[in-house]
């Protein structure tokens, strides 16, 4: 999977980092991605999937649903969606978009 590249003053940089599924004890299941903000710094987006996990009957069912959300996010990012500058992206229910502070590449 490749990320969209943008030319910033002669240097080529990624305008986003693709969505990926994560799990840890303190936060549970979540999807994380990053986009460049106006200061050319990556700003992380995180979508928690704990409700989706509880509503799934099996791990396979959960992963199919999570992959659907990931594909939706990545498709929107490829279409130059800038979540930190516009309205929240459209995701399948019951997932909710939650922005988090910027991170440095």
VOGU-3710 file (C-alpha; in Angstrom, 3 decimals, decimal comma):
1> xxxxxxxxxx> 0,000/0,000/0,000  1,419/3,331/-0,972  0,658/6,746/0,394  -0,148/9,805/-1,715  2,953/11,944/-2,227  3,058/15,713/-2,457  5,908/17,991/-3,531  6,830/20,476/-0,793  9,411/22,955/-2,116  11,503/20,419/-4,013
11> xxxxxxxxxx> 11,265/17,688/-1,372  8,746/14,880/-1,765  6,773/14,030/1,348  3,787/11,861/2,163  0,594/13,843/2,689  -0,882/11,096/4,874  -0,144/7,837/6,633  -2,589/5,044/5,919  -5,010/3,824/8,557  -3,942/0,779/10,579
21> xxxxxxxxxx> -5,637/-1,322/13,249  -4,082/-1,371/16,739  -4,888/-2,963/20,082  -3,419/-2,283/23,508  -4,553/-2,887/27,081  -5,160/0,730/28,056  -7,025/1,923/24,929  -8,471/-1,260/23,465  -9,008/-1,519/19,707  -8,493/1,578/17,552
31> xxxxxxxxxx> -7,581/2,715/14,046  -4,877/5,330/13,649  -3,838/7,437/10,635  -2,086/10,762/10,098  -2,367/13,686/7,670  -0,244/16,764/7,089  -1,639/19,927/8,653  -1,049/23,542/7,561  2,378/23,602/9,283  3,473/20,492/7,305
41> xxxxxxxxxx> 3,457/18,359/10,455  1,661/15,053/10,700  -1,487/15,241/12,766  -2,784/11,945/14,060  -6,371/10,798/13,837  -7,623/7,981/16,029  -10,911/6,113/15,897  -11,767/3,870/18,816  -13,467/0,585/17,984  -14,354/-0,751/21,432
51> xxxxxxxxxx> -18,108/-0,573/20,801  -17,675/-2,330/17,461  -15,595/-5,005/19,247  -18,330/-5,590/21,847  -21,015/-5,830/19,148  -19,064/-8,407/17,118  -19,809/-12,080/17,711  -16,347/-13,347/16,711  -12,848/-12,000/16,111  -13,265/-12,719/12,387
61> xxxxxxxxxx> -16,513/-10,703/12,340  -14,779/-7,809/14,103  -11,817/-7,824/11,709  -14,130/-7,768/8,668  -15,964/-4,743/10,092  -12,705/-3,020/11,106  -11,232/-3,602/7,642  -14,319/-1,955/6,137  -13,701/1,141/8,264  -9,980/1,147/7,372
71> xxxxxxxxxx> -10,761/0,932/3,652  -13,241/3,807/3,992  -10,671/5,995/5,757  -7,899/5,172/3,276  -10,180/5,865/0,309  -11,069/9,274/1,745  -7,396/10,041/2,455  -6,491/9,140/-1,141  -9,114/11,644/-2,306  -7,168/14,364/-0,407
81> xxxxxxxxxx> -9,507/14,428/2,582  -8,028/16,665/5,300  -9,893/15,734/8,516  -8,172/18,352/10,658  -9,312/21,152/8,314  -12,854/20,066/7,405  -15,873/18,270/8,836  -15,498/14,716/10,243  -15,237/11,932/7,703  -18,167/9,653/6,950
91> xxxxxxxxxx> -17,705/6,285/8,657  -19,929/3,269/9,209  -21,831/3,399/12,522  -21,090/3,091/15,483  -17,581/4,432/14,938  -16,837/8,020/15,900  -14,004/10,239/14,637  -11,757/11,531/17,457  -8,831/13,886/16,635  -5,698/13,709/18,789
101> xxxxx> -2,752/16,129/19,116  -0,189/16,468/16,304  2,819/14,160/16,225  6,207/14,763/14,656  7,324/12,495/11,783
//
